Amino acid sequence: MAKTKTAFFCQNCGTQYAKWVGQCTACKEWNTVVEEVIQKEEKKGWKTPLNTSKRATKPLRVNEISTDKELRLNTYDQEFNRVLGGGLVPGSLVLLGGEPGVGKSTLLLQIALSLPYTTLYVSGEESQKQIKMRADRILPKGENCYILTETKTQSIFQQIATMEPDIVVIDSIQTLHSDYIDSAAGSISQIRECTAELIKFAKETNTPVILIGHITKDGSIAGPKILEHMVDTVLQFEGDRNYVYRILRSLKNRFGSTAELGIYEMQGSGLREVNNPSEILISKYDEDLSGTAIASTVEGMRPLMIEIQALVSTAVYGTPQRSTTGFNAKRLNMLLAVLEKRAGFKLGAKDVFLNITGGISVDDPAIDLAVIAAILSSNSDIPIKKGICFAAEIGLAGEIRPVQRVEQRILEAEKLGFNTIFVSKNNKISLKNPNITVELVARIEDVASALFG
C-alpha cells in the first residue's frame, strides 16, 4: 500500500489546508478544520463493463455533434417530472435535499415502487424491514424495486454489476464510505470520493442516480459546496411541519428550468400529487373578511392563485412592527413607502403584518398589487368583494407596471371562477372575449377608488 498522507479539511466549506488553522480563510468559520487521513492507492471502485462503449476521445466540430433529443425516463410522477424538466435523463446525477422528516425518503421510495424499470434502492440509514413497513403503507406491489442496506461503495457496485438496475437511489450520500479514504462517513473527503465514484458509474453506464443529501442548520446541503457542482440537478424538498403540503423546487438543473414547482400533500399512504394547487392555497369562508386579496402568480410554467392576508393596526409600543411570512420583508417596506409617499396613505405609525397562506414563499413581483390591496383593505376595514384578483407590479413612482405572461394568469383566474382581474394598462392583451372582466389600471389611486370608492 502507498504511503499514508494526511490533509486538513474545513467541515463547513471543504477547503483543504496543508496544516491546521483555527479559522477557515474561505468561509470564516472557527474550529471547523480537522485532519483526515488519505490513502493513495489504485482505485478499485466502479470499473467499466466490457460491453459498454467508450466515449470518443477525439474532438469533434460543432456541426458534427449529434443533436438528437435524448429520451428521458418517465418517473410516472407528474410533479417530479415537471421539476426535472420532463423526466430522468439517462446518466444524470440528481441530488435531493431537505429538512429531516420532510419526506425525502418517502418521495423517492414511492417513485421507486411505482416505476416499471428495475430500481435499486440503497439505504444506509434504515433496515430492510423498516423500508418494507413503509413500502406496505405506500404501495405494497413494488415488483421492480430491490432494497439493499449497505454503506460501502465497493459492495454496492458489486450488487449493481450483478443485477444491472435501470435506476439507482442512494439514501443518503452522507452515510456512504469508500475503503480508499481512511476517514469517517460523512466527512468532506468521503462525500467527495463517493460522489465521484457514482458519477463515473452513471456516466459510463448511462444509468441515472438519485442521491438524498442531509442539510445543515443554515438550510444548505451538508458537505462541501463542490458536491452541488458535481451533480447535474439539485432539488430542494421543503415544507412546514404545521402544514400537510410539501413543495419540490429545482435549485440547479442542467437539463431543464429551475423555475418549476411541484406540490404534494402528505398523507398516511404517502405523498399525493396536487394537480390544482390554486384550490388548496385559497381559503374557503362564507363571510367577507377585510385584509384579504387574491393574487395570480406563475411558478415556472404553472399559474397559481394564492391568498394574501394583511393586518394593519395602530402601533402600541411606539416603533411600528413589520412582519412577513412567505414574502420579502424589504419589499414590504418598499411598498409601504410607496403608499406613504405617492398615494398619501399614512401607514408610518401603524403595525403591518403580512402572510401568504398555505406555508409557501413567493418572490414573483406580480403579487405587489394584491399585497397593496390587502393592506388598504385592512387599513380601512373594508373587505374586497369576492371574485376579484390582481396581477401587477408596483413601481417606486406609484405606477402599476406590466408583468410577463399576463394572459396565462387571466385564463387561470377565469378557470377558477373569478369575475374581475386588475392588471396594468400597459400590458398587451390579445385575448378575445374572455369570460372575465379585465380592469386596466395605471396608478395605485385608481385601484383604491375602484375597490373602496
C-alpha positions as CSV (number, residue, x, y, z in Angstrom):
1,M,0.0,0.0,0.0
2,A,1.2,3.5,-0.8
3,K,2.4,5.9,1.9
4,T,-0.4,7.3,4.1
5,K,-0.9,11.0,3.8
6,T,-3.0,13.4,5.8
7,A,-4.7,16.6,4.9
8,F,-6.8,19.2,6.7
9,F,-10.3,20.0,5.5
10,C,-12.9,22.6,6.6
11,Q,-16.0,20.6,7.5
12,N,-18.2,23.6,6.6
13,C,-17.0,24.5,3.0
14,G,-14.5,21.8,2.1
15,T,-11.4,24.0,1.8
16,Q,-8.1,22.0,2.1
17,Y,-5.1,23.1,4.1
18,A,-1.6,21.8,4.5
19,K,-1.7,22.4,8.2
20,W,-4.2,23.0,10.9
21,V,-5.6,26.6,11.3
22,G,-8.1,27.9,13.8
23,Q,-10.3,29.9,11.3
24,C,-11.1,28.9,7.8
25,T,-10.0,31.6,5.4
26,A,-12.7,30.8,2.9
27,C,-15.9,30.7,5.0
28,K,-14.6,32.5,8.1
29,E,-15.8,29.8,10.5
30,W,-13.9,28.9,13.6
31,N,-12.8,25.4,14.7
32,T,-14.1,23.6,11.6
33,V,-10.7,22.5,10.2
34,V,-10.0,18.8,11.0
35,E,-7.3,16.3,9.9
36,E,-8.3,13.5,7.6
37,V,-6.2,10.5,6.5
38,I,-6.0,10.0,2.8
39,Q,-4.6,6.7,1.4
40,K,-3.3,7.0,-2.1
41,E,-3.7,3.7,-3.9
42,E,-5.2,2.4,-7.1
43,K,-8.9,3.0,-7.3
44,K,-10.9,-0.3,-7.4
45,G,-14.3,1.1,-7.2
46,W,-16.5,1.2,-10.3
47,K,-15.0,-0.5,-13.4
48,T,-16.3,0.0,-16.9
49,P,-18.1,-3.2,-18.1
50,L,-16.6,-4.8,-21.2
51,N,-19.9,-4.4,-23.2
52,T,-20.1,-0.6,-22.6
53,S,-18.9,1.5,-25.5
54,K,-16.3,4.1,-24.5
55,R,-16.7,7.7,-25.4
56,A,-14.8,9.2,-28.3
57,T,-11.6,10.8,-27.2
58,K,-11.1,12.9,-30.2
59,P,-12.5,16.4,-30.5
60,L,-15.4,17.0,-32.9
61,R,-16.6,20.0,-34.9
62,V,-19.7,21.6,-33.5
63,N,-21.7,20.8,-36.7
64,E,-20.6,17.1,-36.4
65,I,-22.1,16.6,-32.9
66,S,-25.4,14.8,-32.9
67,T,-28.3,16.9,-31.6
68,D,-30.9,14.1,-31.4
69,K,-33.1,14.7,-28.4
70,E,-32.2,12.2,-25.7
71,L,-35.1,10.2,-24.4
72,R,-36.0,10.7,-20.7
73,L,-37.2,8.1,-18.3
74,N,-40.7,8.7,-17.2
75,T,-41.0,8.6,-13.3
76,Y,-44.8,8.3,-13.5
77,D,-45.0,11.2,-11.1
78,Q,-46.2,14.4,-12.9
79,E,-44.8,16.7,-10.2
80,F,-41.4,15.1,-10.2
81,N,-41.3,15.0,-14.0
82,R,-42.2,18.7,-14.2
83,V,-39.5,19.8,-11.8
84,L,-36.9,17.7,-13.6
85,G,-37.9,19.1,-17.0
86,G,-39.7,16.0,-18.4
87,G,-38.2,13.0,-16.6
88,L,-34.9,11.5,-15.6
89,V,-32.0,11.9,-18.1
90,P,-30.0,8.7,-18.6
91,G,-26.6,9.0,-16.9
92,S,-27.6,12.0,-14.8
93,L,-27.0,12.6,-11.1
94,V,-29.9,14.1,-9.1
95,L,-29.3,15.4,-5.5
96,L,-32.4,15.8,-3.3
97,G,-32.1,17.8,-0.1
98,G,-34.5,18.8,2.6
99,E,-35.2,19.1,6.4
100,P,-35.2,15.9,8.5
101,G,-38.6,14.3,8.4
102,V,-40.0,16.3,5.5
103,G,-40.5,13.2,3.4
104,K,-37.4,12.8,1.2
105,S,-37.1,9.0,1.6
106,T,-40.9,8.6,1.3
107,L,-40.9,10.5,-2.0
108,L,-38.1,8.5,-3.6
109,L,-39.3,5.2,-2.3
110,Q,-42.8,5.9,-3.6
111,I,-41.3,6.7,-7.0
112,A,-39.1,3.6,-6.9
113,L,-42.1,1.4,-6.1
114,S,-44.2,2.7,-9.0
115,L,-41.5,2.5,-11.7
116,P,-41.7,-0.2,-14.3
117,Y,-37.9,-0.2,-14.6
118,T,-35.6,-2.3,-12.4
119,T,-34.7,0.0,-9.5
120,L,-32.1,-0.5,-6.8
121,Y,-32.9,1.5,-3.6
122,V,-29.8,1.6,-1.4
123,S,-30.3,2.7,2.2
124,G,-27.6,3.4,4.7
125,E,-30.0,4.7,7.4
126,E,-32.8,2.1,7.7
127,S,-33.0,-1.7,7.7
128,Q,-34.8,-3.7,5.1
129,K,-37.7,-4.4,7.5
130,Q,-38.2,-0.7,8.2
131,I,-38.3,0.1,4.5
132,K,-40.7,-2.9,3.9
133,M,-43.1,-1.5,6.5
134,R,-43.1,1.9,4.7
135,A,-43.5,0.3,1.3
136,D,-46.5,-1.7,2.5
137,R,-48.2,1.5,3.5
138,I,-47.3,3.3,0.3
139,L,-47.6,0.7,-2.5
140,P,-47.5,-3.0,-1.5
141,K,-46.9,-4.3,-5.0
142,G,-43.5,-3.0,-5.9
143,E,-42.3,-5.8,-8.1
144,N,-39.4,-4.0,-9.8
145,C,-37.9,-2.3,-6.7
146,Y,-34.9,-4.0,-4.9
147,I,-33.8,-2.9,-1.4
148,L,-30.2,-3.0,-0.4
149,T,-28.9,-1.9,3.0
150,E,-25.2,-1.1,2.5
151,T,-22.9,1.8,3.1
152,K,-19.6,0.6,1.5
153,T,-19.4,1.7,-2.1
154,Q,-17.4,-1.3,-3.2
155,S,-20.1,-3.7,-2.0
156,I,-22.8,-1.5,-3.7
157,F,-21.0,-1.7,-7.0
158,Q,-20.7,-5.5,-6.7
159,Q,-24.5,-5.7,-6.4
160,I,-25.0,-3.2,-9.2
161,A,-22.8,-5.3,-11.5
162,T,-24.8,-8.4,-10.7
163,M,-28.4,-7.1,-11.2
164,E,-27.7,-4.2,-13.6
165,P,-30.5,-1.8,-12.5
166,D,-32.1,0.9,-14.7
167,I,-32.2,3.4,-11.8
168,V,-30.2,3.7,-8.6
169,V,-31.4,5.6,-5.5
170,I,-28.9,6.3,-2.6
171,D,-30.3,7.2,0.8
172,S,-28.2,9.0,1.8
173,I,-24.8,10.2,0.4
174,Q,-23.6,11.2,3.9
175,T,-23.8,7.5,5.0
176,L,-21.6,6.1,2.3
177,H,-17.9,5.4,2.7
178,S,-15.1,4.1,0.5
179,D,-12.3,1.8,1.6
180,Y,-9.8,4.1,-0.3
181,I,-10.4,7.1,2.0
182,D,-9.5,6.4,5.6
183,S,-11.9,8.8,7.3
184,A,-15.4,8.7,8.8
185,A,-18.5,8.5,6.7
186,G,-20.0,12.0,6.1
187,S,-16.6,13.7,6.1
188,I,-15.6,16.0,3.3
189,S,-13.2,13.6,1.7
190,Q,-15.6,10.6,1.9
191,I,-18.5,12.6,0.4
192,R,-16.4,13.8,-2.4
193,E,-14.9,10.4,-3.2
194,C,-18.2,8.5,-3.0
195,T,-19.9,11.1,-5.3
196,A,-17.0,10.9,-7.8
197,E,-17.4,7.1,-8.0
198,L,-21.1,7.4,-8.5
199,I,-20.6,10.0,-11.2
200,K,-18.2,7.7,-13.0
201,F,-20.7,4.8,-12.8
202,A,-23.6,6.9,-14.0
203,K,-21.8,8.4,-17.0
204,E,-20.1,5.2,-18.2
205,T,-23.3,3.0,-17.9
206,N,-25.9,5.7,-18.8
207,T,-27.7,4.9,-15.5
208,P,-29.5,7.7,-13.7
209,V,-28.6,8.0,-10.0
210,I,-30.7,9.9,-7.4
211,L,-28.9,10.9,-4.1
212,I,-30.5,12.1,-0.9
213,G,-28.5,14.7,1.0
214,H,-28.7,16.0,4.5
215,I,-28.8,19.7,5.2
216,T,-27.1,21.9,7.7
217,K,-28.7,24.2,10.3
218,D,-28.5,27.0,7.8
219,G,-30.6,25.1,5.3
220,S,-27.8,24.3,2.8
221,I,-26.9,20.8,1.7
222,A,-24.3,19.3,4.1
223,G,-20.9,18.6,2.8
224,P,-18.6,20.6,0.5
225,K,-20.2,23.1,-1.9
226,I,-18.4,21.2,-4.7
227,L,-20.9,18.4,-4.2
228,E,-23.6,20.6,-5.7
229,H,-21.3,21.5,-8.6
230,M,-20.6,17.8,-9.4
231,V,-24.2,16.7,-9.8
232,D,-26.4,17.6,-12.7
233,T,-29.6,18.5,-10.8
234,V,-30.1,19.8,-7.2
235,L,-33.7,19.6,-5.8
236,Q,-35.0,21.0,-2.6
237,F,-37.9,19.3,-0.8
238,E,-39.4,21.7,1.7
239,G,-42.4,22.1,3.9
240,D,-43.7,23.2,7.2
241,R,-44.5,20.7,10.0
242,N,-47.7,22.6,10.6
243,Y,-48.9,22.0,7.1
244,V,-49.6,18.8,5.1
245,Y,-48.3,20.3,1.9
246,R,-44.7,19.8,0.6
247,I,-43.0,21.8,-2.2
248,L,-40.3,20.4,-4.5
249,R,-38.1,23.1,-6.1
250,S,-35.2,22.9,-8.5
251,L,-32.1,24.9,-7.4
252,K,-29.9,23.7,-10.3
253,N,-30.9,21.8,-13.5
254,R,-28.6,21.2,-16.4
255,F,-31.5,19.6,-18.4
256,G,-34.4,22.0,-17.7
257,S,-35.7,25.1,-16.0
258,T,-35.0,26.0,-12.4
259,A,-38.3,27.9,-12.0
260,E,-40.6,24.8,-11.9
261,L,-42.5,23.8,-8.8
262,G,-44.0,20.6,-7.6
263,I,-46.6,20.3,-4.8
264,Y,-47.5,17.3,-2.8
265,E,-49.9,16.5,0.1
266,M,-48.5,14.3,2.9
267,Q,-51.0,11.6,3.7
268,G,-50.8,8.3,5.7
269,S,-50.5,6.4,2.5
270,G,-47.6,8.5,1.1
271,L,-47.4,11.7,-0.9
272,R,-50.3,12.7,-3.1
273,E,-49.7,14.8,-6.2
274,V,-51.6,18.1,-6.1
275,N,-52.5,18.9,-9.8
276,N,-54.5,22.0,-9.0
277,P,-52.7,23.9,-6.2
278,S,-54.8,27.0,-6.5
279,E,-57.7,25.4,-4.8
280,I,-55.7,24.4,-1.7
281,L,-53.9,27.8,-1.4
282,I,-57.2,29.8,-1.2
283,S,-59.1,29.7,2.0
284,K,-62.8,28.8,1.9
285,Y,-65.0,31.1,4.1
286,D,-68.6,32.3,3.9
287,E,-68.4,35.9,5.1
288,D,-66.3,38.6,3.6
289,L,-63.2,39.4,5.6
290,S,-61.1,42.6,5.4
291,G,-57.3,42.4,4.7
292,T,-57.6,39.5,2.2
293,A,-56.7,39.6,-1.5
294,I,-56.1,37.0,-4.2
295,A,-53.0,37.3,-6.5
296,S,-52.3,35.5,-9.7
297,T,-48.7,34.3,-9.8
298,V,-46.7,32.0,-12.0
299,E,-44.1,29.4,-10.9
300,G,-42.2,28.1,-13.9
301,M,-44.9,27.1,-16.4
302,R,-47.6,26.7,-13.8
303,P,-50.0,29.6,-12.8
304,L,-51.1,29.7,-9.2
305,M,-53.8,31.7,-7.4
306,I,-52.6,32.5,-3.9
307,E,-54.3,34.3,-1.0
308,I,-52.5,37.2,0.8
309,Q,-53.6,38.3,4.2
310,A,-52.7,41.6,5.8
311,L,-53.3,43.1,9.2
312,V,-52.8,46.8,9.8
313,S,-53.2,48.2,13.4
314,T,-52.0,51.1,15.4
315,A,-48.5,50.7,16.9
316,V,-48.8,50.3,20.7
317,Y,-45.2,50.1,21.6
318,G,-44.0,53.2,19.7
319,T,-41.9,51.6,17.0
320,P,-44.1,50.1,14.2
321,Q,-43.6,46.4,13.5
322,R,-43.2,45.0,10.0
323,S,-43.6,41.2,9.9
324,T,-44.0,38.9,6.9
325,T,-44.5,35.2,6.3
326,G,-43.7,33.9,2.8
327,F,-42.9,37.4,1.4
328,N,-39.8,39.5,1.3
329,A,-39.8,41.9,4.3
330,K,-37.7,44.5,2.4
331,R,-40.1,44.6,-0.5
332,L,-43.0,45.1,2.0
333,N,-41.1,48.1,3.4
334,M,-40.7,49.5,-0.1
335,L,-44.4,49.1,-0.9
336,L,-45.4,50.8,2.3
337,A,-43.1,53.7,1.5
338,V,-44.7,54.0,-2.0
339,L,-48.2,54.1,-0.3
340,E,-47.0,56.8,2.1
341,K,-45.2,59.0,-0.4
342,R,-47.1,58.5,-3.7
343,A,-50.6,57.6,-2.7
344,G,-50.9,59.6,0.6
345,F,-51.8,56.7,2.9
346,K,-50.4,57.3,6.4
347,L,-49.1,54.0,7.5
348,G,-45.8,55.1,9.1
349,A,-47.2,54.8,12.7
350,K,-49.0,51.5,12.2
351,D,-48.0,47.9,12.6
352,V,-48.3,45.9,9.3
353,F,-48.3,42.0,9.3
354,L,-48.4,40.1,6.0
355,N,-49.0,36.4,5.4
356,I,-49.2,34.2,2.3
357,T,-51.5,31.3,3.2
358,G,-50.5,27.7,2.6
359,G,-47.0,28.0,4.0
360,I,-45.3,28.8,0.7
361,S,-42.9,31.5,-0.2
362,V,-43.4,33.6,-3.3
363,D,-40.9,36.1,-4.9
364,D,-43.0,37.0,-8.0
365,P,-43.3,40.8,-8.3
366,A,-46.7,40.3,-9.9
367,I,-48.2,39.9,-6.4
368,D,-47.3,43.5,-5.4
369,L,-50.8,44.8,-6.3
370,A,-52.5,42.2,-4.3
371,V,-50.3,43.0,-1.3
372,I,-51.2,46.7,-1.6
373,A,-54.9,45.8,-1.9
374,A,-54.8,43.6,1.2
375,I,-53.0,46.3,3.2
376,L,-55.5,49.0,2.2
377,S,-58.4,46.7,2.8
378,S,-57.2,46.0,6.4
379,N,-56.4,49.7,7.0
380,S,-59.9,50.8,6.0
381,D,-61.5,47.6,7.4
382,I,-63.5,47.2,4.1
383,P,-63.4,43.7,2.6
384,I,-62.6,43.2,-1.1
385,K,-65.5,41.8,-3.0
386,K,-65.4,38.1,-3.9
387,G,-64.4,37.2,-7.4
388,I,-61.6,39.9,-7.7
389,C,-57.9,39.1,-8.1
390,F,-54.8,41.0,-9.0
391,A,-51.7,40.6,-11.2
392,A,-49.4,43.6,-11.5
393,E,-46.1,45.0,-10.2
394,I,-45.8,48.3,-8.3
395,G,-43.1,50.8,-9.3
396,L,-41.4,53.4,-7.0
397,A,-43.4,56.2,-8.6
398,G,-46.7,54.5,-7.6
399,E,-47.4,53.3,-11.2
400,I,-48.8,49.9,-12.0
401,R,-46.2,48.1,-14.1
402,P,-47.0,45.2,-16.5
403,V,-46.0,41.6,-15.8
404,Q,-45.0,38.7,-18.0
405,R,-47.4,36.0,-19.2
406,V,-50.4,38.0,-18.2
407,E,-52.7,36.1,-20.5
408,Q,-51.9,32.8,-18.7
409,R,-52.7,34.5,-15.4
410,I,-56.0,35.8,-16.7
411,L,-57.0,32.3,-18.1
412,E,-56.2,30.7,-14.7
413,A,-58.3,33.2,-12.9
414,E,-61.2,32.7,-15.3
415,K,-60.9,28.9,-14.9
416,L,-61.2,29.2,-11.1
417,G,-64.4,31.3,-11.3
418,F,-63.1,34.8,-10.8
419,N,-65.0,37.6,-12.5
420,T,-62.6,40.5,-12.3
421,I,-58.8,40.8,-12.5
422,F,-56.8,44.1,-12.1
423,V,-53.8,44.3,-14.4
424,S,-51.6,47.2,-15.8
425,K,-53.0,49.2,-18.7
426,N,-49.5,48.8,-20.3
427,N,-50.0,45.0,-20.7
428,K,-50.7,43.9,-24.2
429,I,-53.6,41.5,-24.1
430,S,-54.8,39.7,-27.2
431,L,-57.5,37.5,-25.6
432,K,-60.8,37.7,-27.5
433,N,-64.0,37.8,-25.4
434,P,-62.7,36.4,-22.1
435,N,-65.4,35.4,-19.6
436,I,-63.7,37.7,-17.0
437,T,-63.6,41.4,-16.7
438,V,-60.1,42.8,-17.2
439,E,-59.6,46.1,-15.3
440,L,-56.8,48.1,-16.7
441,V,-55.3,50.5,-14.1
442,A,-52.3,52.9,-14.2
443,R,-51.8,54.1,-10.6
444,I,-52.5,52.9,-7.1
445,E,-55.2,55.6,-6.6
446,D,-57.2,54.0,-9.5
447,V,-57.2,50.7,-7.7
448,A,-58.1,52.2,-4.3
449,S,-61.0,54.2,-5.8
450,A,-62.3,51.1,-7.7
451,L,-62.2,48.9,-4.7
452,F,-63.2,51.2,-1.8
453,G,-64.8,54.1,-3.6
